[in-house]
């Protein structure tokens, strides 16, 4: 079956993301990539846990003085909701509904941008409002590195989704781009899972 073949909802395969050898190879490569990303984030988490209590002097800013759980909770809900909308997008992709897929991906992107807006506000408040900069302490360096590295992944994930949406806006669905959409969605889920760990390890444990 050629990737450029014209399809209808009735002839569209049940798993278009794995219907070709190229699609299967993309999945294999993606899991290798994700394994490396997991090890990298695990290293940052370990570093943060080792340095979270390292401040210059007694009475200096610590996690209980900084973190605002309501804001972190809202950020978590926004990102988890974006994961749900990406599931809806892939549901419509598998049912050969291109416009509906694009709509749900757009909602996913908007939610991701909202999350980034909250994170930028949080960092600005810490650095300018509280004087808690990157070089303030070992704790601050570990915090900004871990959370900022995740934020960089959010930016990359959003850029990936937007590029796919724009590039394929007039092409519709095919067996060539279906794996690309699906893998981008999986990457977005990975970003969301990492944030759940950040919310738990950094924010919840930081308030104890």
N, C-alpha and C positions, 0 to 999 in steps of 0.2 A: 504494500500500500504506500503510495507516494505521499510525502508530507504536504505537497501543494494540492492534493486532490480536493475537490469541492465536496463539502459535507452538508448534510441536513441533520436535524435532531435524531432522526431514525437511523442514520448510517454512522453517526458519531460514536466511537468506541467508548465503553464504560470507563476505562482508565486511560484517557488520551495522553496523560503525562508519561506513561510507560509503554505506549503502543509501538514505539520505534526503538531500534538499537541505540540511536543517538540519545533518546530520552532516558533510557536505562543507564547509559554511560554518564549522563549528567547527574543522575541520582547517586551513582557510585562515587563520582568525584566530590559531590556535595557532602556526603557523609565523611569522607576523609578530611575535607575542609572543616567540617563541624567538630570533628574529633580534636583537631588542633586548636580551634577556638575554645573548646571546653577546657583543655589543659591550660590555656593561657588565662582564662577567667579564674580557674581554680587557683592559679599562682597568685593572682591579684587578691582573691579572697583570703588566702593564707597570709599574705603580707599585711592586709588590713587587720586581721584578727591579732596578728603579732604586735602591731603598732597602735592599735586603737586607744590604748591607755598611756601612750608615750607623749607627754606634754612637757614644755620647758620647765615649768615650776608649779608648785601646788597652788591651787586656786585659779589656774588658767582655764581657758575655754575647753570644755569636754563635750561629749555627745549629748548629755542631758541638758546642757545649756543651749544647744544649737537646734537639734532636730524638732520639727513640728509634725507630729503624727497626722493631724488632719490633712495637711498638705500632701504628705507622703501617701496617705491613703487615697486621696483624690487622684494623684498621679497613677497609683496602682490600678484603680478602677478604670481610668481612661485607657491605659495601655492594655488591660485585659479585655476591655470592650472592643478595642481595635483588633485583638486577636479573634474575637467572635465574628466581627464583620469580614475579616479575611477568610474565615471558614465559609461564610455565606457566598463570598466571591468565588471560591473554588467550587462550591456546590453548583453555582450557575455555569462555571466553566465546564464542569463535567456534563452538564445538561445542554451545552451548546447555546447558551444565552449570553452572547458577548456583551451587549449593552448593559445587562444587569450585572455582569461580572465587573465591568468598568465602573459602574455606579458604586458598588460595594467596595471596590478598591479605592475609589476616591474618598469615601467615608473613612476608610482605614487610614489613608494618608492624612486627612484632616485631623483625626484623633491623634495620630503620631505627632503632628505639628503642635497640637495642643499640649501634649506631654512635654515636648521640647520647650515650649514657652514657659511652662511651670518650672522646669529644671533650670532654665536660664534665670528666671526670677529668683529661684532658691540660691543659686550660686552668687548672684548679684547681692542678695540680702546678706549672705554670709561674708562676702569679701568687703563690700562697701558699708553695710550697716553694722556689722559686728567686728570687722577687722580680722576676719578669719581667712587669711590668704593661703595660697598653696605652700609657701615656705614658712608658715607660722609655726608648725611643729611636725614631728614625724606622723602624728595622727592626721593632721590636715593633708599632708602629702599623700598618705595612703587613701584617705577618703576621696579626694579629688581625682586621683588616678583611677580608682575603681569605678566610681560613679561617672566620671567624665569619659572613661573608656567605653562604658556602656552607652553613654549619650552619643559618642562618635559612631557606634554601631547603629543607633537609631537613625542618625543622619544618613549613613550609608544605605540602610534598609529603605528609607523613604526615597532616596535618590534612585535606587534600584527599581522600586515600584513605579515611580513617576516616569522613569525612562522607558520602561516596558509599556506603560499606558500610552505615552505619546508616540512611541515608535510604531505601535501596532494599532493605533486608533482607527486607521483606514484599511487595515489589512484583515481584520476579523480574526477568528480563531483558526488555527491549523495545528497539525501534529508537530510542527516545527516550534511554534511559540508556546503551546500548552505546557510542555515541561518547564519552560522558563518562568511562566506565571506561577506554576505550582511550587517550584523550588524557592522562588522569592517569598511565597507565602510561608513555606516551612522555615525559612530564615527569620521571618518576622515572628513566628511562634517561638523560635529559639531566643530571640531578643526579649520576648515577654517572660519566658521562663527564667532567664537570668535576672530580670528585674524582680521577680517574686523572691528570689534568693537574696537580692540586695535589700529589698524591703524588710525581709526577716532578719538577716544577719546585721545589717547596718542600722536600720531605723528601729525596729522592734527591740532587738538586743541592746541597742544603744540607749534605750530609755530605761533599761533595768539597772 
